[in-house]
C-alpha cells in the first residue's frame, strides 16, 4: 500500500475525509494553501513534506515513529 492510500485509510477510520482534515489544518495554521486538492496532488507526485504529513497525522490523532528493526 502506498502512503496516499495508507493516510486515506487512517482518515476514514476516524470518520473524516481528507477535505475535512485539510480544512481544519488550514484554519489552525492560517495557511490557505493547505487544501485537499494541493495535498492530493502532492501525494500523487510523491512530493509531500514530512511536516505536512505530521500535521495531517496529528489532526487525526496519530504520529510518526521510527522503530529500530530487531535482528
N, C-alpha and C positions, 0 to 999 in steps of 0.2 A: 504494500500500500504506500502511496506517495504522501508527502506532507500535507498537501491540499485536502485529500480525502480523509486523512487522519484528523486534521483540525475540524473539518466539517462534521465528522462523526462525533467528536467531543462536544462541539457546539450543539448538535442535535440532541445528544444525551441530556443536555441541560435544558432542553425545550426552547432553545433560541435559534435564531438564524444569523448568518454572517452579517446581514444588513443590520439587525438589531445590535449586535455586538459592536460593529463599527460605528454606528450612530452614538452609542453610549461612550465609546472611547473618544470620539470626535468632540462630544460635549465636555468630557472631563479634561481633555488636553487642549481645547480650543484650537484644534487642528482640522480645518475644513477639508483638507486633502485626505483625511483618513476615512475613505468611503469604501463600501463593499466592492464597487467596481475597480477601484485602484488596487485594493488588496487582492482581489480575484485575479487581476492581470499580473500582479507580482508573483502569485502562486504559479500561474501558467508559465510565466517566463523564468521562474525559479530565481527571482531577484528580491525576494522578501528579506528584510533585515532581521537580525536577531532581536533587536529592540522592539520591532513591530510584532514579532511573534510572541515576545514576552508580554506585551500589552494585551494581545488577544487572549492568551492563556490566563493571564491574571484576571481578566474580565469574567472568565467562566470558571474561575476557582482552581486553576492548575498552575504549575510552574515547571521550568526546565531543570532537570537534574542530570548531572554526569556521574555515572557509576562505573567504577573500575570492574572489568571482567575478572571473574575468578578463574584461576588456571589450575 
